[in-house]
Amino acid sequence: MIKRAIQVTNNLKLKHKLIISYILVVMIPVMIVGGSVVNHFRNQAMEQAIEQTTNNVEKIKSQLGNMLRIPIDVSDTLLLDEDLEKVVTTRYDSVFDLTKAYLDYDGFGRFTRVYREIAGVRFYYDNPTLINNMELYPIDEDIKATDWYQQATKTKQLNWIYIDDNDQFPVKKLSLVRKMLFPEINTSGVLMVSLDQVELNRMVSQEEFETLIADDQGYVVASKNTALVGQTLDSLDFGVDLNQLSNGGHEMDINGEPSYMVVDELIPDSSSNGLKIVSVFTTESIVKDANRVSVFGLGIILLVLLIALLFVYIVSFLTTNRLLRLSRHLNRLALGDLNVVSRIDGNDEIGQLSRQFNYMVESINRLMQQVVEKTEQNNTLELAQREIKLKMMASQINPHFLFNALESIRMNASMKGEKEIANIVRLLGRLMRKNLEVGRENAPLKEEIEMVHSYLEIQKFRYEDRLRYELNIDPQAVDIRILPLIIQPLVENAVIHGVEDKEDGVEVSLEIRLVKENLLEIKVRDNGLGMTPQRLAEVLNNISGPDEPANNRIGLRNVHQRLVLSYGEEHGLNIVSEYGKGTEIGFAIPVNV
């Protein structure tokens, strides 16, 4: 079956293969993906709307909790207000005494002035000598018959109630109602703290979907649509009993339209009841934009696919025609015609193949002429390589001859009693051998110190009292492995420039110490003539610049570049010099690198 399909495919013309491949690989998958994308957009829009609504309800719940904290604090403050107790419990003999007591007491007004969330504070107490001043109310039978009063007197907890009574004591606001006891006289009153309706509505006014807050009796206390405030949830015809609906998200039909509702409840501390937060939106309002965009997008995709199909057909026709021409040229070449030339124009792959075909024909002719020349060159190269190997073997004789000659001179000097000369020749031979044996691998610090010591002794023999040196080496650092030949060039620089620049000679000191157990610090100091700031800047530029210096700073540059390449830019040479006082060159490298 598979072989049959492959055979059928191979028998099809190229343009037919391209068109069928385009339909199977592009058009059909794109249509399938397009349908999936539409469905995905719908689901994503719904998920985002649900998530946004849930987050908004949580936000409103948090804001509402903060807002209800204010009347709770006000009621707690008034609970301990002795002046309020004195005003309401006093039996007044005259209206003058009552009026004076009202004027002296400002316990309620201060809260409405300080908190914009508080619309008003009222206190109800059974004292027939009181007069209603819109803040202090004497209790009568009508008040005792109200639901909110009876609910407040039954419990010591806080009650959150939307007051919707007759015009005798209108409130029409969400209020905190609580019982206040006066234990000393064994009486009690009812405190009512009403919230400002504008502040309540402001919390939900900016919500994208219809959002409202209701008390446990079903009264709407705040809403995005302010006309709903004061109505009951039953009158809104949601088609479901919200009191029986659990907190969370719910899918339902409202007025025949698929909708989604998010319900949450807030019960403040020390409260016997709470408030319900409801946010609802219709599914169609969420997905209609996604549907419109998706249909428009699918139409554009279909149009583009049809245009692309026409374009594929045209391109396939032009491509196959040019390939057939190139195929004829290849047939001529296969028959041995090395003068064939392809004249297929264009800068695409077929045009490039045509030019490569012409280049291949030229290369075949050229290579046939170069075979003999290449063979002669290979023979010449092989002879040259053999000659180089012979020269390299001969060059190895020179160092051994030099070491043997130095050893003969040292032994002859020693036999004739020239101990000092013999020692210098021995140090010179050791120094030369070390330099020739240095490889790329790191060497122990003690070997580098031996080379420095040998060099200083040789120079001491040469300059006598004009050279004085001191080596201060940390014993804990002698086994640390460092780059070879990075200390001797610094000492050599200090000796040469110090002795040449000062008639009375120079003092050179080498200090090596281990800092914080992970940093090796090396400093070379001399008390030579030093450098001017201009000369110091020139030296620093020479050792770190891109070009090789044309002076005797090559050794310093070599050391600096090796340090930078091995340990990093911050571990390069550090040069400090003061004209007339001397120079200090040093560096610090990490130990375990």
Order of alpha helices (4+ residues) and beta strands (2+ residues): alpha-alpha-alpha-alpha-alpha-alpha-beta-beta-alpha-alpha-beta-beta-beta-alpha-beta-beta-beta-beta-beta-alpha-alpha-alpha-alpha-beta-alpha-beta-beta-alpha-beta-beta-alpha-alpha-beta-beta
